[in-house]
């Protein structure tokens, strides 16, 4: 599949919805990728299950607080410098790049890199959404080392980091990123095609493009953006999108702490949610949604805040008092819900005193009518009846 300018514009929207409020400002990443493609031509997107086992892949991304990235717009060359530094350190050229997560800027950065280097992009990632820490990857969970990694800032400073495990990679890289001003550009988790097949979340990029097209209404008429979003997610490996809340932002607490954008947003209900209040906590990404004291969604399932009028995603750094919003949930692929995965990114990891309950079980009535992917139908069939 060839990815061009219009596809990138759709991906910026779709990946930001999958990104649960994180992954950086989709507009910044979109503009970098669009400029690179306009100058160098379309990028090839490769089927992750059809690549050679010995193909060498280096994912590329940004790291740090999205609020900082909005103040320090990258030139587009920083991540390429990290890629080349890691290639030099390893003594091997990359055959392809790919995202480490589905998120605003981090789904489009690899396309900027690819267009400027001639590399293809693999249609997969390691989070299936966005998460705030480097070890929060299916790559990590299923045995891939994140290091050596290369980290670059906008001044051209570059570090190579080798660590004993991926938790130490997060700790040390975070410290370097803070010293670099709170935002950096990274190349990490070097791996083979065989590794991608075994540990990646497949087809998340093409799904992001499809979601973006649906929300933008490309080739579709007569339905709202929310209706189109629900339709396009049904039957995928993620599962059908569910409307969770509609209202107006009445309170917002957000601060940049230890390289993260951390805070809470409070939404006062409108229409059928009149009289109710929803509170969403985030650490770069939306983690937990609580309506009048009841948890209605939590990590690793996706909680996204959309503009009520157009259905476009609003990332955590772009939330504002007074916005009218629609909150939706999207269930994640089963590879993200295993006991091993939940140890790394379940609610308890973030300090919450409750276990993960899938959206399909929190909202049984809604999902009993949904067309779920086969693996979820088998797993939840008896409970949903």
C-alpha positions as CSV (number, residue, x, y, z in Angstrom):
1,X,0.0,0.0,0.0
2,X,1.2,3.5,-0.9
3,X,0.6,6.2,1.7
4,X,0.2,9.7,0.4
5,X,-0.7,13.1,1.7
6,X,-4.5,12.5,2.1
7,X,-3.8,9.2,3.9
8,X,-1.5,11.0,6.3
9,X,-4.2,13.6,7.0
10,X,-6.6,10.7,7.8
11,X,-4.0,8.8,9.9
12,X,-3.4,11.9,12.0
13,X,-7.1,11.8,13.1
14,X,-7.5,8.1,13.3
15,X,-4.3,7.4,15.2
16,X,-5.0,10.2,17.6
17,X,-8.4,8.6,18.4
18,X,-6.7,5.3,19.0
19,X,-4.0,7.2,21.0
20,X,-6.4,7.9,23.9
21,X,-5.4,11.5,24.1
22,X,-1.6,10.9,23.9
23,X,1.2,10.4,21.4
24,X,1.6,14.2,20.8
25,X,-0.3,16.8,18.7
26,X,-1.5,15.1,15.5
27,X,-1.2,18.4,13.6
28,X,2.5,18.7,14.2
29,X,3.2,15.1,13.1
30,X,0.9,15.5,10.1
31,X,2.6,18.6,8.8
32,X,6.1,17.1,9.1
33,X,5.0,13.9,7.2
34,X,3.0,15.8,4.6
35,X,5.9,18.1,3.8
36,X,8.3,15.1,3.6
37,X,5.9,13.2,1.3
38,X,5.3,16.3,-0.9
39,X,9.0,16.7,-1.3
40,X,10.0,13.0,-1.7
41,X,7.0,11.0,-2.8
42,X,4.6,8.5,-1.2
43,X,5.7,6.0,1.4
44,X,5.3,2.2,1.1
45,X,3.3,0.6,4.0
46,X,4.2,-3.1,4.4
47,X,2.0,-6.0,5.5
48,X,3.6,-7.1,8.8
49,X,2.8,-10.7,8.2
50,X,4.3,-10.8,4.8
51,X,7.8,-9.3,5.5
52,X,11.0,-11.4,5.6
53,X,11.9,-12.8,8.9
54,X,15.4,-11.4,8.7
55,X,14.3,-7.9,7.8
56,X,15.9,-5.3,10.2
57,X,13.5,-2.7,11.6
58,X,14.2,0.3,13.8
59,X,11.1,2.1,15.2
60,X,11.2,5.9,15.5
61,X,9.2,8.3,17.7
62,X,9.2,11.3,20.0
63,X,9.5,11.1,23.8
64,X,8.4,13.4,26.5
65,X,5.6,15.7,27.5
66,X,3.3,16.6,24.5
67,X,2.8,20.1,26.1
68,X,6.5,20.7,25.5
69,X,6.4,19.5,21.9
70,X,3.8,22.1,21.1
71,X,6.2,24.8,22.3
72,X,9.2,23.4,20.5
73,X,8.1,22.3,17.1
74,X,10.6,19.8,15.6
75,X,12.3,20.4,12.2
76,X,11.7,16.8,11.1
77,X,15.4,15.8,11.1
78,X,15.8,15.0,14.7
79,X,14.4,11.5,14.6
80,X,16.4,10.7,11.4
81,X,19.5,11.7,13.3
82,X,18.6,9.2,16.0
83,X,17.9,6.5,13.4
84,X,21.3,7.1,11.7
85,X,23.1,7.1,15.1
86,X,21.6,3.8,16.0
87,X,22.4,2.3,12.6
88,X,26.1,3.4,13.1
89,X,26.2,2.0,16.6
90,X,24.8,-1.3,15.5
91,X,26.8,-1.5,12.2
92,X,23.7,-2.3,10.2
93,X,21.3,-0.2,8.1
94,X,17.6,-0.4,8.8
95,X,15.4,-2.1,6.1
96,X,12.2,-0.3,7.5
97,X,10.9,1.8,10.3
98,X,7.6,1.7,12.2
99,X,5.7,3.4,15.1
100,X,6.2,2.3,18.7
101,X,2.6,3.4,19.4
102,X,-0.7,4.5,17.8
103,X,-0.9,8.2,18.8
104,X,-1.0,11.7,17.4
105,X,2.5,12.6,16.4
106,X,4.0,9.2,17.0
107,X,2.0,7.4,14.2
108,X,3.1,10.0,11.6
109,X,6.8,10.6,12.6
110,X,7.9,7.3,11.0
111,X,6.3,8.5,7.7
112,X,8.4,11.7,7.9
113,X,11.5,9.5,8.5
114,X,10.5,7.1,5.7
115,X,9.8,9.7,3.1
116,X,13.2,11.4,3.8
117,X,15.2,8.2,3.9
118,X,13.5,6.0,1.3
119,X,12.5,3.4,3.9
120,X,9.2,1.6,4.0
121,X,6.9,1.6,7.1
122,X,5.6,-1.6,8.8
123,X,1.8,-1.6,9.3
124,X,2.1,-2.4,13.0
125,X,3.1,-0.9,16.4
126,X,3.9,-2.0,19.9
127,X,1.1,-0.4,22.0
128,X,-2.1,-0.4,19.9
129,X,-2.8,3.0,21.5
130,X,-0.5,5.4,23.2
131,X,1.1,4.9,26.7
132,X,3.5,7.2,28.6
133,X,6.5,4.9,29.2
134,X,9.0,3.1,27.0
135,X,8.6,-0.4,28.5
136,X,4.8,-0.2,27.8
137,X,5.2,-2.1,24.6
138,X,4.1,-5.5,23.4
139,X,7.6,-5.7,22.1
140,X,8.9,-5.6,25.8
141,X,6.1,-7.8,27.2
142,X,6.9,-10.6,24.7
143,X,10.7,-10.4,25.0
144,X,12.3,-7.7,22.8
145,X,15.0,-5.4,24.2
146,X,14.4,-1.7,23.7
147,X,18.1,-0.9,23.8
148,X,20.4,0.1,22.4
149,X,18.4,3.3,21.8
150,X,19.4,6.6,20.3
151,X,18.0,9.9,21.7
152,X,18.4,13.3,20.0
153,X,17.3,16.9,20.8
154,X,16.5,19.8,18.5
155,X,20.1,21.2,19.1
156,X,21.6,18.1,17.6
157,X,22.8,16.4,20.8
158,X,22.6,12.6,20.5
159,X,23.0,9.9,23.1
160,X,23.2,6.1,22.8
161,X,21.7,4.3,25.7
162,X,22.4,0.6,26.6
163,X,20.5,-0.7,29.7
164,X,20.1,-4.0,31.5
165,X,16.3,-4.0,30.9
166,X,13.5,-1.9,29.4
167,X,12.5,-0.5,32.8
168,X,15.9,1.0,33.1
169,X,15.7,2.2,29.5
170,X,12.6,4.2,30.5
171,X,14.2,5.6,33.6
172,X,17.5,6.7,32.0
173,X,16.0,7.9,28.7
174,X,13.4,9.9,30.7
175,X,16.1,11.6,32.6
176,X,18.0,12.4,29.4
177,X,14.8,13.7,27.8
178,X,14.2,16.0,30.8
179,X,17.7,17.3,30.5
180,X,17.0,17.9,26.8
181,X,14.2,20.2,27.8
182,X,11.3,17.7,28.3
183,X,11.1,16.4,24.7
184,X,13.3,14.3,22.6
185,X,13.4,12.1,19.4
186,X,14.2,8.5,19.7
187,X,15.1,5.3,17.7
188,X,14.7,2.1,19.8
189,X,13.6,-1.5,19.9
190,X,15.7,-2.6,16.9
191,X,14.2,-5.9,15.8
192,X,13.7,-8.4,13.0
193,X,10.7,-9.1,10.8
194,X,10.2,-12.3,12.8
195,X,10.0,-10.2,16.0
196,X,7.4,-8.0,14.5
197,X,5.3,-10.9,13.5
198,X,5.5,-12.4,17.0
199,X,5.1,-9.3,19.2
200,X,3.6,-6.4,17.2
201,X,0.0,-5.2,17.0
202,X,-0.7,-5.7,13.4
203,X,-2.5,-3.4,10.9
204,X,-2.9,-0.6,13.5
205,X,-1.7,2.0,11.0
206,X,-4.1,1.0,8.2
207,X,-6.9,0.9,10.7
208,X,-5.9,4.5,11.8
209,X,-6.2,5.6,8.2
210,X,-9.6,3.9,7.9
211,X,-10.9,5.6,11.1
212,X,-9.6,9.0,9.9
213,X,-11.4,8.6,6.6
214,X,-14.6,7.6,8.4
215,X,-14.5,10.6,10.8
216,X,-13.7,13.0,7.9
217,X,-16.6,11.5,6.0
218,X,-14.5,10.5,3.0
219,X,-16.9,8.9,0.5
220,X,-19.7,8.7,3.1
221,X,-22.7,10.9,3.7
222,X,-25.9,10.9,5.8
223,X,-24.2,9.8,9.0
224,X,-22.6,11.6,11.9
225,X,-18.9,11.3,12.6
226,X,-19.7,9.3,15.7
227,X,-21.9,6.9,13.8
228,X,-19.2,6.4,11.2
229,X,-16.6,5.8,13.9
230,X,-18.8,3.1,15.5
231,X,-19.3,1.5,12.1
232,X,-15.7,1.4,11.1
233,X,-14.4,-0.1,14.4
234,X,-17.0,-2.9,14.6
235,X,-15.6,-6.3,13.7
236,X,-11.9,-5.2,13.9
237,X,-9.3,-6.7,16.3
238,X,-10.1,-3.7,18.6
239,X,-13.9,-4.1,18.9
240,X,-16.7,-1.7,18.4
241,X,-16.4,1.9,19.7
242,X,-18.9,2.8,22.5
243,X,-20.2,6.3,23.3
244,X,-19.5,6.9,27.0
245,X,-20.4,10.5,27.7
246,X,-21.3,13.9,26.2
247,X,-20.8,17.2,27.9
248,X,-18.9,20.4,28.5
249,X,-15.4,20.7,30.1
250,X,-15.9,22.6,33.4
251,X,-12.6,22.0,35.1
252,X,-9.1,21.2,33.9
253,X,-6.0,20.5,36.0
254,X,-2.8,19.9,33.9
255,X,0.8,20.1,34.8
256,X,4.1,19.0,33.3
257,X,5.8,16.7,35.8
258,X,8.9,14.4,35.4
259,X,8.5,14.6,31.6
260,X,4.8,13.8,31.5
261,X,1.6,15.9,31.0
262,X,-0.4,14.9,34.1
263,X,-3.8,15.9,35.3
264,X,-7.6,15.5,35.4
265,X,-10.4,16.9,33.2
266,X,-14.0,17.2,34.5
267,X,-16.9,17.1,32.1
268,X,-20.5,18.2,33.0
269,X,-23.1,16.1,31.2
270,X,-25.4,17.4,28.4
271,X,-28.4,15.9,26.7
272,X,-29.0,12.3,27.8
273,X,-26.1,12.8,30.3
274,X,-27.6,15.9,31.9
275,X,-27.0,15.9,35.7
276,X,-24.0,13.6,35.5
277,X,-20.3,14.3,35.9
278,X,-17.4,12.5,34.3
279,X,-13.8,12.8,35.5
280,X,-10.9,11.5,33.3
281,X,-7.4,11.2,34.7
282,X,-4.5,11.3,32.3
283,X,-0.7,10.9,32.2
284,X,-0.1,12.0,28.7
285,X,-2.8,9.5,27.8
286,X,-6.3,9.1,29.3
287,X,-6.1,6.4,31.9
288,X,-9.4,6.1,33.8
289,X,-13.0,7.5,33.3
290,X,-15.2,7.8,36.4
291,X,-18.8,8.8,36.1
292,X,-20.4,9.8,39.4
293,X,-18.1,7.6,41.3
294,X,-18.3,4.6,39.0
295,X,-15.5,3.5,36.8
296,X,-16.8,3.2,33.2
297,X,-13.5,2.6,31.4
298,X,-9.9,2.1,32.1
299,X,-6.5,1.3,30.7
300,X,-5.6,-0.6,28.5
301,X,-8.9,0.1,26.8
302,X,-9.0,3.4,24.9
303,X,-10.7,6.5,26.3
304,X,-10.8,9.3,23.7
305,X,-12.2,12.8,23.9
306,X,-13.7,14.1,20.7
307,X,-15.0,17.5,19.5
308,X,-18.8,17.2,19.7
309,X,-19.3,18.9,16.3
310,X,-16.8,17.2,14.0
311,X,-15.8,14.1,15.9
312,X,-12.1,15.0,15.7
313,X,-9.9,13.9,18.6
314,X,-8.7,16.3,21.3
315,X,-5.3,15.3,22.8
316,X,-4.5,15.9,26.4
317,X,-2.3,19.0,25.8
318,X,-5.1,20.6,23.7
319,X,-8.0,20.2,26.2
320,X,-9.6,23.6,27.1
321,X,-12.2,24.8,29.6
322,X,-15.6,25.2,27.9
323,X,-15.1,22.7,25.1
324,X,-18.1,20.6,24.2
325,X,-17.0,17.0,23.9
326,X,-18.0,13.5,23.2
327,X,-16.2,10.8,25.1
328,X,-15.9,7.3,23.5
329,X,-14.3,4.0,24.5
330,X,-12.7,1.5,22.2
331,X,-11.7,-2.0,23.4
332,X,-8.2,-3.1,22.7
333,X,-6.8,-6.2,21.0
334,X,-6.5,-9.3,23.1
335,X,-2.7,-9.3,22.9
336,X,-2.9,-6.2,25.1
337,X,-5.1,-7.8,27.8
338,X,-3.1,-10.8,28.8
339,X,-1.9,-11.1,32.5
340,X,1.6,-10.3,31.3
341,X,0.4,-7.2,29.6
342,X,-1.8,-6.0,32.5
343,X,1.2,-6.1,34.8
344,X,2.8,-3.4,32.6
345,X,-0.1,-1.2,31.8
346,X,-3.2,-2.2,33.8
347,X,-4.9,0.2,36.3
348,X,-2.8,-1.0,39.3
349,X,0.4,-0.1,37.5
350,X,-0.7,3.5,37.5
351,X,-1.7,3.4,41.2
352,X,-5.4,2.6,41.0
353,X,-6.9,0.2,43.5
354,X,-8.9,-1.9,41.1
355,X,-8.3,-4.5,38.4
356,X,-8.9,-4.1,34.7
357,X,-12.4,-4.9,33.5
358,X,-12.9,-4.9,29.7
359,X,-15.4,-2.5,28.1
360,X,-17.3,-5.6,26.8
361,X,-18.0,-6.6,30.4
362,X,-18.6,-3.1,31.9
363,X,-21.2,-2.4,29.2
364,X,-22.7,-5.8,28.5
365,X,-26.0,-4.6,27.0
366,X,-24.2,-2.5,24.4
367,X,-21.7,-5.2,23.4
368,X,-24.2,-8.0,23.4
369,X,-25.6,-6.4,20.2
370,X,-22.2,-5.7,18.7
371,X,-20.3,-7.7,16.1
372,X,-17.1,-8.5,18.0
373,X,-14.0,-10.1,16.5
374,X,-13.9,-13.9,16.8
375,X,-11.4,-14.0,19.6
376,X,-13.5,-11.7,21.8
377,X,-16.7,-13.5,20.9
378,X,-15.2,-16.8,22.2
379,X,-13.8,-15.2,25.3
380,X,-16.8,-13.2,26.4
381,X,-19.7,-15.0,24.8
382,X,-21.1,-16.6,27.9
383,X,-20.8,-13.5,30.0
384,X,-22.4,-11.3,27.4
385,X,-25.5,-13.4,27.1
